[in-house]
Amino acid sequence: MDLSLDRPGEYLFVRRVGARSITVVDREFTRSLVLSPEKAIENWPVTHAGELDAGHVDAILALEPEVVVLGTGERQVFPAAAFIAGFLRKGVGVEVMDNAAAARTYDLLAGERRRVVAAFILPPEA
């Protein structure tokens, strides 16, 4: 059996997740971001899951996902029901998890060429 190393090059992938940062390909982000296989939206103005509401849904839906993965920091924190309902009304699945699990899930789905968008919440800089 031959094994080969498959390096993702045709999409943006998460290389590393830290407590206060996320590295996408070779670039480190220290502020919250929204990530699709094609683009990263920097400086997403969310620092805690409790801030999320229906108004944050449209920016994510503009990327036309079939599924949204929400990383809520070092721990899983569920956002307000209005935020989740905004996706469900449009037929878009949404999964909430900590950033490390969200990164693994995003990378897996992006590697399968799925229309996935990940939103990562990072704490404000100290």
Backbone hydrogen bonds in HBPLUS format (Angstrom, degrees):
<---DONOR---> <-ACCEPTOR-->    atom                        ^
c    i                          cat <-CA-CA->   ^        H-A-AA   ^      H-
h    n   atom  resd res      DA  || num        DHA   H-A  angle D-A-AA Bond
n    s   type  num  typ     dist DA aas  dist angle  dist       angle   num
A0012-LEU N   A0037-PRO O   2.91 MM  25  4.80 160.5  1.95 123.0 129.5     1
A0025-VAL N   A0013-PHE O   2.85 MM  12  5.67 145.8  1.97 163.9 173.4     2
A0015-ARG N   A0023-THR O   2.77 MM   8  5.50 155.2  1.83 149.9 158.1     3
A0016-ARG N   A0023-THR O   3.39 MM   7  5.00 162.3  2.42 128.8 131.5     4
A0023-THR N   A0016-ARG O   2.80 MM   7  5.00 170.7  1.81 148.1 151.1     5
A0018-GLY N   A0021-SER O   2.77 MM   3  4.99 170.9  1.78 155.7 154.0     6
A0022-ILE N   A0029-PHE O   2.95 MM   7  5.25 152.5  2.03 145.0 153.7     7
A0029-PHE N   A0022-ILE O   2.74 MM   7  5.25 164.2  1.76 149.1 154.6     8
A0024-VAL N   A0027-ARG O   2.82 MM   3  5.32 152.5  1.89 160.7 154.4     9
A0027-ARG N   A0024-VAL O   2.88 MM   3  5.32 173.6  1.88 138.0 138.1    10
A0044-TRP N   A0032-SER O   2.88 MM  12  5.09 148.3  1.98 129.9 130.0    11
A0033-LEU N   A0120-PHE O   3.10 MM  87  5.44 147.6  2.20 143.5 153.3    12
A0120-PHE N   A0033-LEU O   2.82 MM  87  5.44 163.6  1.84 167.1 172.2    13
A0034-VAL N   A0041-ILE O   3.07 MM   7  5.05 157.2  2.12 137.9 145.1    14
A0041-ILE N   A0034-VAL O   2.75 MM   7  5.05 171.7  1.75 160.2 163.2    15
A0035-LEU N   A0118-ALA O   2.63 MM  83  5.07 167.7  1.65 160.4 165.0    16
A0118-ALA N   A0035-LEU O   2.75 MM  83  5.07 165.4  1.77 153.9 157.5    17
A0036-SER N   A0039-LYS O   2.85 MM   3  5.31 165.6  1.87 164.1 168.3    18
A0046-VAL N   A0044-TRP O   2.74 MM   2  5.74 142.1  1.88 106.7  97.1    19
A0051-GLU N   A0048-HIS O   2.98 MM   3  5.71 164.7  2.00 122.9 127.8    20
A0052-LEU N   A0049-ALA O   3.15 MM   3  5.56 155.2  2.21 111.6 118.5    21
A0056-HIS N   A0053-ASP O   3.04 MM   3  5.82 160.9  2.08 124.3 129.1    22
A0057-VAL N   A0054-ALA O   3.19 MM   3  5.45 157.8  2.24 109.2 115.9    23
A0060-ILE N   A0057-VAL O   3.08 MM   3  5.45 125.2  2.39 107.9 121.4    24
A0061-LEU N   A0057-VAL O   2.91 MM   4  6.15 164.3  1.94 158.8 164.1    25
A0062-ALA N   A0058-ASP O   2.93 MM   4  6.02 136.7  2.12 146.3 156.3    26
A0063-LEU N   A0060-ILE O   3.10 MM   3  5.75 161.0  2.14 116.1 121.8    27
A0064-GLU N   A0061-LEU O   2.90 MM   3  5.23 162.3  1.93 117.6 120.8    28
A0066-GLU N   A0115-ARG O   2.68 MM  49  5.34 173.7  1.68 153.9 152.8    29
A0093-GLY N   A0066-GLU O   3.30 MM  27  6.50 154.6  2.37 145.3 137.8    30
A0067-VAL N   A0115-ARG O   3.38 MM  48  6.76 149.5  2.48 155.4 157.0    31
A0117-VAL N   A0067-VAL O   3.14 MM  50  6.60 150.0  2.24 153.8 162.6    32
A0068-VAL N   A0093-GLY O   2.77 MM  25  6.11 152.6  1.84 143.2 151.9    33
A0095-GLU N   A0068-VAL O   2.87 MM  27  6.33 154.3  1.94 159.1 167.5    34
A0069-VAL N   A0117-VAL O   2.84 MM  48  6.24 159.9  1.88 153.9 160.3    35
A0119-ALA N   A0069-VAL O   2.89 MM  50  6.35 154.7  1.95 155.8 163.3    36
A0070-LEU N   A0095-GLU O   2.80 MM  25  6.07 175.2  1.80 171.9 173.6    37
A0097-MET N   A0070-LEU O   2.95 MM  27  6.24 162.5  1.98 172.9 171.8    38
A0071-GLY N   A0119-ALA O   2.76 MM  48  6.01 166.5  1.77 160.2 164.9    39
A0121-ILE N   A0071-GLY O   2.89 MM  50  6.01 153.5  1.96 146.7 155.2    40
A0072-THR N   A0097-MET O   2.99 MM  25  6.30 153.8  2.06 150.2 158.4    41
A0099-ASN N   A0073-GLY O   2.73 MM  26  5.08 172.0  1.74 152.3 154.1    42
A0083-PHE N   A0080-ALA O   3.06 MM   3  5.56 134.7  2.27 110.8 121.5    43
A0085-ALA N   A0081-ALA O   2.84 MM   4  5.96 166.3  1.86 156.9 161.5    44
A0086-GLY N   A0082-ALA O   3.15 MM   4  6.18 140.7  2.32 135.0 143.1    45
A0087-PHE N   A0084-ILE O   3.11 MM   3  5.64 137.8  2.29 111.8 121.5    46
A0088-LEU N   A0084-ILE O   3.18 MM   4  6.50 166.5  2.20 152.4 156.4    47
A0089-ARG N   A0085-ALA O   2.91 MM   4  5.96 157.6  1.96 153.0 156.7    48
A0090-LYS N   A0087-PHE O   2.97 MM   3  5.29 136.8  2.16 105.1 117.4    49
A0092-VAL N   A0087-PHE O   3.01 MM   5  5.09 166.2  2.03 143.8 139.3    50
A0091-GLY N   A0088-LEU O   3.06 MM   3  4.95 160.5  2.10 102.5 108.0    51
A0102-ALA N   A0098-ASP O   2.88 MM   4  6.05 158.2  1.93 156.3 163.7    52
A0103-ALA N   A0099-ASN O   2.86 MM   4  6.00 153.7  1.93 148.2 154.1    53
A0104-ARG N   A0100-ALA O   3.13 MM   4  6.42 161.5  2.16 147.6 152.1    54
A0105-THR N   A0101-ALA O   2.94 MM   4  6.12 163.3  1.97 150.8 155.6    55
A0106-TYR N   A0102-ALA O   2.83 MM   4  5.93 164.4  1.85 149.0 154.0    56
A0107-ASP N   A0103-ALA O   2.92 MM   4  6.06 172.5  1.93 152.6 154.8    57
A0108-LEU N   A0104-ARG O   3.04 MM   4  6.19 160.3  2.08 146.7 152.1    58
A0109-LEU N   A0105-THR O   2.98 MM   4  6.20 171.0  1.99 157.1 159.0    59
A0110-ALA N   A0106-TYR O   2.77 MM   4  5.90 167.2  1.79 162.5 166.8    60
A0111-GLY N   A0107-ASP O   2.88 MM   4  5.89 152.4  1.96 141.8 149.7    61
A0112-GLU N   A0108-LEU O   3.15 MM   4  6.43 129.3  2.42 136.7 149.5    62
A0112-GLU N   A0109-LEU O   3.11 MM   3  5.07 134.2  2.33  94.3 106.9    63
A0114-ARG N   A0109-LEU O   3.02 MM   5  5.42 166.6  2.04 154.0 151.9    64
A0113-ARG N   A0110-ALA O   2.90 MM   3  4.92 155.2  1.97 107.6 112.3    65
A0116-VAL N   A0114-ARG O   3.02 MM   2  5.62 123.0  2.35 108.0  91.8    66
